[in-house]
């Protein structure tokens, strides 16, 4: 990531690279996205804001929507939850106008994550339900697994352990069918939380240990 970020910044600083065109827009987006992944949130915010400004000048709503999501991540990293939520709400409007359901699901999931992080389970649950409904409609098992995992965590927070357990079993089946080991690891982690919520400490420790072992393998 560090090398990619450095090369992108070098490209942006070259003579002739200051034109507010599609090439600069894309390079700024890449720099912002990589910067967010690296935890360089203030820099990422700057790059993504310029990328969005260029996209608005060009009337390119697709690129605006795409950049709003990593911009929200950068704002989260900077502790500005209100700005992060605002960016995602705008992205959701744009993605719904475009009609790409996979992108809509991605924004819904990110928005729900913010609500859940703030303990707003009543706000996050219906958004996760929408993600899951879209995934089932599209037959996208990976997005389905993500929606189920997140819903399970909300249900654990509500004390609805039986429903959460059923969702976790479904995610495990998807993970095994796809050979998707990170999803299997996530199931173990959430199972540890489910066991802990019921004060089943030995079981929670076993699930947590299994998740840690799987993390080392992958």
C-alpha positions as CSV (number, residue, x, y, z in Angstrom):
1,X,0.0,0.0,0.0
2,X,2.8,2.4,0.9
3,X,4.4,2.0,-2.5
4,X,1.1,2.4,-4.3
5,X,0.4,5.6,-2.4
6,X,3.8,7.0,-3.1
7,X,3.6,6.3,-6.8
8,X,0.1,7.8,-7.0
9,X,1.3,11.0,-5.3
10,X,4.3,11.2,-7.6
11,X,2.0,11.0,-10.6
12,X,-0.2,13.7,-9.2
13,X,2.7,16.1,-8.8
14,X,4.1,15.7,-12.3
15,X,4.0,18.6,-14.7
16,X,0.7,18.6,-16.6
17,X,-1.1,16.5,-14.0
18,X,-3.0,19.5,-12.5
19,X,-5.6,19.6,-15.2
20,X,-9.0,18.9,-13.7
21,X,-9.8,15.9,-15.9
22,X,-10.8,12.3,-15.6
23,X,-7.2,11.2,-15.1
24,X,-6.6,13.5,-12.1
25,X,-10.0,12.6,-10.7
26,X,-9.1,8.9,-10.7
27,X,-5.6,9.4,-9.3
28,X,-7.0,11.5,-6.4
29,X,-9.6,8.8,-5.8
30,X,-6.9,6.1,-5.6
31,X,-4.7,8.3,-3.3
32,X,-7.7,8.9,-1.1
33,X,-8.8,5.3,-0.9
34,X,-5.3,4.0,-0.3
35,X,-4.7,6.7,2.3
36,X,-7.9,5.7,4.1
37,X,-6.7,2.1,4.2
38,X,-3.3,3.2,5.6
39,X,-4.9,5.3,8.3
40,X,-3.7,8.6,6.7
41,X,-7.1,10.0,7.2
42,X,-6.5,13.8,6.9
43,X,-4.6,13.3,3.6
44,X,-7.2,10.9,2.3
45,X,-9.9,13.4,3.1
46,X,-8.1,16.1,1.2
47,X,-7.6,13.9,-1.9
48,X,-11.1,12.6,-1.9
49,X,-12.7,16.1,-1.5
50,X,-10.8,17.3,-4.5
51,X,-11.8,14.2,-6.5
52,X,-15.4,14.8,-5.7
53,X,-15.2,18.4,-6.6
54,X,-13.8,17.5,-10.0
55,X,-16.5,14.8,-10.5
56,X,-19.2,17.4,-9.7
57,X,-17.7,19.8,-12.2
58,X,-17.9,17.0,-14.8
59,X,-21.4,16.0,-13.8
60,X,-20.2,12.5,-13.0
61,X,-22.5,11.2,-10.3
62,X,-21.0,7.7,-10.4
63,X,-17.6,9.0,-9.4
64,X,-19.1,11.3,-6.8
65,X,-20.9,8.3,-5.2
66,X,-17.8,6.1,-5.4
67,X,-15.6,8.7,-3.6
68,X,-18.1,9.5,-0.9
69,X,-17.7,6.0,0.6
70,X,-13.9,6.2,1.3
71,X,-14.4,9.8,2.3
72,X,-16.8,8.6,5.0
73,X,-14.1,6.2,6.2
74,X,-11.6,9.0,6.4
75,X,-14.1,11.1,8.4
76,X,-14.6,8.2,10.7
77,X,-10.9,7.9,11.2
78,X,-10.8,11.6,12.1
79,X,-13.7,11.1,14.6
80,X,-16.2,13.1,12.6
81,X,-19.2,10.7,12.7
82,X,-21.7,13.3,11.6
83,X,-19.7,14.0,8.4
84,X,-19.3,10.3,7.7
85,X,-23.0,9.7,8.0
86,X,-23.8,12.7,5.8
87,X,-21.4,11.5,3.1
88,X,-23.0,8.0,3.1
89,X,-26.5,9.3,3.1
90,X,-25.6,11.3,0.0
91,X,-24.0,8.3,-1.6
92,X,-27.1,6.2,-0.9
93,X,-29.3,8.8,-2.7
94,X,-27.0,8.8,-5.7
95,X,-26.6,5.0,-5.9
96,X,-30.4,4.5,-5.7
97,X,-30.8,6.9,-8.6
98,X,-28.3,4.9,-10.6
99,X,-30.1,1.7,-9.7
100,X,-27.1,-0.5,-9.1
101,X,-28.3,-2.7,-6.2
102,X,-24.9,-4.1,-5.3
103,X,-23.6,-0.5,-4.8
104,X,-26.7,0.4,-2.8
105,X,-26.1,-2.6,-0.6
106,X,-22.5,-1.5,0.0
107,X,-23.6,2.0,1.1
108,X,-26.5,0.6,3.3
109,X,-24.0,-1.7,5.1
110,X,-21.6,1.1,5.7
111,X,-24.3,3.4,7.0
112,X,-25.6,0.7,9.3
113,X,-22.1,0.1,10.7
114,X,-22.0,3.7,11.8
115,X,-25.3,3.4,13.6
116,X,-24.3,0.2,15.2
117,X,-21.0,1.6,16.4
118,X,-23.0,4.4,18.1
119,X,-25.3,1.8,19.8
120,X,-28.2,2.8,17.6
121,X,-29.5,-0.7,17.0
122,X,-33.0,0.5,16.0
123,X,-31.5,2.4,13.1
124,X,-28.9,-0.2,12.1
125,X,-31.2,-3.3,12.0
126,X,-33.5,-2.3,9.1
127,X,-30.5,-1.2,7.1
128,X,-28.9,-4.6,7.5
129,X,-32.2,-6.2,6.7
130,X,-32.3,-4.2,3.4
131,X,-28.7,-5.4,2.6
132,X,-29.7,-9.0,3.2
133,X,-32.9,-8.6,1.1
134,X,-30.9,-7.2,-1.8
135,X,-28.3,-9.9,-1.5
136,X,-30.9,-12.7,-1.6
137,X,-32.6,-11.0,-4.6
138,X,-29.3,-10.9,-6.5
139,X,-28.2,-14.4,-5.3
140,X,-25.0,-12.8,-4.1
141,X,-23.9,-15.2,-1.3
142,X,-20.9,-13.1,-0.2
143,X,-23.0,-10.0,0.4
144,X,-25.6,-12.3,2.0
145,X,-23.0,-13.6,4.5
146,X,-22.0,-10.0,5.3
147,X,-25.6,-9.0,6.0
148,X,-26.2,-12.1,8.1
149,X,-23.1,-11.5,10.2
150,X,-23.9,-7.9,10.9
151,X,-27.6,-8.7,11.7
152,X,-26.4,-11.5,14.1
153,X,-24.3,-8.9,15.9
154,X,-27.3,-6.6,16.3
155,X,-29.4,-9.5,17.5
156,X,-26.8,-10.4,20.1
157,X,-26.9,-6.8,21.3
158,X,-30.7,-7.2,21.6
159,X,-30.4,-10.5,23.5
160,X,-32.0,-12.5,20.6
161,X,-29.4,-15.3,20.8
162,X,-31.4,-18.0,19.1
163,X,-32.1,-15.9,16.0
164,X,-28.4,-14.9,15.9
165,X,-27.3,-18.5,16.1
166,X,-29.5,-19.4,13.1
167,X,-27.9,-16.7,11.0
168,X,-24.4,-17.7,12.0
169,X,-25.1,-21.3,10.9
170,X,-26.3,-19.9,7.6
171,X,-23.1,-17.9,7.2
172,X,-21.0,-20.9,8.1
173,X,-22.7,-22.9,5.4
174,X,-22.0,-20.1,2.8
175,X,-18.4,-19.9,4.0
176,X,-17.9,-23.7,3.5
177,X,-19.6,-23.7,0.1
178,X,-17.5,-20.9,-1.2
179,X,-14.3,-21.9,0.6
180,X,-14.3,-18.4,2.1
181,X,-12.1,-18.7,5.1
182,X,-12.3,-15.0,6.3
183,X,-16.0,-15.4,6.6
184,X,-15.6,-18.6,8.6
185,X,-13.2,-16.8,10.9
186,X,-15.8,-14.0,11.4
187,X,-18.4,-16.6,12.3
188,X,-16.1,-17.9,15.1
189,X,-15.5,-14.4,16.4
190,X,-19.2,-13.6,16.5
191,X,-19.9,-17.0,18.1
192,X,-17.5,-16.0,20.8
193,X,-19.5,-12.9,21.4
194,X,-22.8,-14.8,21.4
195,X,-21.4,-17.3,24.0
196,X,-20.1,-14.4,26.1
197,X,-23.5,-12.7,26.0
198,X,-24.9,-15.8,27.7
199,X,-22.0,-16.0,30.2
200,X,-20.8,-19.2,28.6
201,X,-17.2,-18.3,29.3
202,X,-15.5,-21.6,28.4
203,X,-17.4,-21.8,25.1
204,X,-16.6,-18.2,24.4
205,X,-12.9,-18.8,25.0
206,X,-12.9,-21.8,22.7
207,X,-14.5,-19.9,19.9
208,X,-12.2,-17.0,20.4
209,X,-9.1,-19.3,20.3
210,X,-10.4,-21.0,17.2
211,X,-10.9,-17.6,15.5
212,X,-7.3,-16.5,16.5
213,X,-5.9,-19.8,15.1
214,X,-7.8,-19.3,11.8
215,X,-6.5,-15.7,11.6
216,X,-2.9,-16.9,11.9
217,X,-3.5,-19.5,9.1
218,X,-4.9,-17.0,6.7
